[in-house]
Amino acid sequence: MRKPLALIVEDEPMIVVDIEAYLKQAGFAVASEPSCVRARQILALVEPDVVILDVLLQDGVSSSVAEELVARNIPFVVYSATDIEGRGEAFKAGTFVEKPADDSVLVALASSMARASTAGEHASIC
């Protein structure tokens, strides 16, 4: 049985380290990218089971990433201290969790979304 793949799209290294540790402990394979451009590059190669997406990244607002996730039917959590109002309709398709939040909340959401998404058997990287 393969591990579900979680992609963390976040530009704050300490946040990535924390989320990554908890997701790995919950049985996920994890990839992370700090920018919209790099996130879209990895999305061209793999289809994660779930994405944890920050709104503001190194290279701007991540609405293009959210739009791609919606178009490809990939479930995602919008994990941000930034309000999504006026930032793009695609963000509303995700589940919003305001920073800071307990990592167990993100793991529970990611696990639930991954279980639903693995019915379609997305590709994973390990």
C-alpha positions in Angstrom: 0.0 0.0 0.0 1.4 3.4 -1.0 1.7 6.4 1.2 -0.5 9.3 0.4 1.4 12.3 -1.0 1.0 15.7 0.7 2.4 18.8 -1.0 3.2 21.7 1.3 3.3 25.1 -0.5 4.7 27.4 2.1 7.7 29.8 2.1 8.3 29.9 5.9 10.9 27.1 6.6 10.0 26.6 10.3 6.3 26.1 9.4 7.3 23.6 6.7 9.4 21.6 9.1 6.6 21.4 11.7 3.9 20.4 9.2 6.2 18.0 7.4 7.1 16.2 10.6 3.5 15.8 11.7 2.4 14.6 8.2 5.2 12.1 8.0 4.3 10.8 11.5 0.7 10.3 10.2 2.0 8.2 7.3 2.3 10.7 4.5 5.0 11.1 1.9 5.7 14.8 1.8 7.1 17.3 -0.7 7.3 21.0 -0.2 7.8 24.1 -2.4 8.3 27.7 -1.4 6.9 29.5 -4.4 4.1 29.5 -7.0 6.4 28.7 -9.8 8.1 25.7 -8.1 4.7 24.4 -6.9 3.3 24.4 -10.4 6.5 22.7 -11.6 6.0 19.8 -9.2 2.3 19.7 -10.0 3.3 19.1 -13.6 5.2 16.0 -12.5 2.9 14.4 -9.8 -0.6 14.6 -8.5 -0.6 14.9 -4.7 -3.5 13.5 -2.7 -3.7 16.7 -0.7 -2.0 20.1 -0.7 -1.4 22.5 2.2 -1.3 26.0 0.5 -0.3 29.4 1.9 -1.8 32.4 0.2 1.2 34.7 0.1 4.5 33.1 -1.1 7.9 34.3 -2.2 6.7 35.2 -5.7 3.2 36.5 -4.9 -0.3 35.4 -4.2 -0.8 31.6 -4.9 -4.1 32.0 -6.7 -2.7 30.3 -9.9 -1.8 27.3 -7.8 -5.3 27.2 -6.2 -6.8 27.5 -9.7 -4.7 24.5 -10.9 -5.7 22.4 -7.9 -9.4 23.2 -8.5 -9.1 22.3 -12.3 -7.4 19.0 -11.4 -9.8 18.2 -8.6 -7.0 18.0 -6.0 -8.2 18.7 -2.4 -6.4 21.4 -0.5 -6.2 23.3 2.8 -5.6 27.0 2.6 -3.3 27.6 5.6 -2.7 31.3 6.0 -2.8 34.3 8.2 -4.0 36.2 5.1 -7.7 36.7 4.4 -8.7 35.0 1.2 -11.4 37.6 0.4 -10.6 39.3 -2.9 -7.6 37.1 -3.5 -9.3 34.8 -6.0 -12.3 32.5 -6.2 -10.3 29.3 -6.3 -9.2 29.7 -2.7 -12.9 29.2 -1.7 -12.7 25.6 -3.0 -10.2 24.8 -0.3 -10.7 24.4 3.4 -9.4 27.6 5.2 -7.4 27.2 8.4 -6.0 30.4 9.9 -2.4 30.5 11.1 -1.4 29.7 13.6 -3.3 26.5 14.1 -2.5 23.3 16.0 -0.7 20.8 13.6 -3.2 18.1 14.6 -5.9 20.1 12.8 -3.9 20.2 9.6 -3.1 16.4 9.9 -6.8 15.5 10.5 -7.9 17.6 7.5 -5.1 16.2 5.3 -5.8 12.7 6.3 -9.6 13.0 5.6 -8.9 14.7 2.2 -6.3 12.1 1.3 -8.6 9.2 2.1 -11.3 10.7 -0.2 -8.8 11.4 -2.9 -7.1 8.0 -2.9 -10.2 6.5 -4.4 -8.8 8.0 -7.6 -5.3 6.7 -6.9 -3.1 9.7 -7.5 0.6 9.2 -8.2 3.0 9.4 -5.3 6.7 10.1 -4.7 8.6 8.7 -1.8 
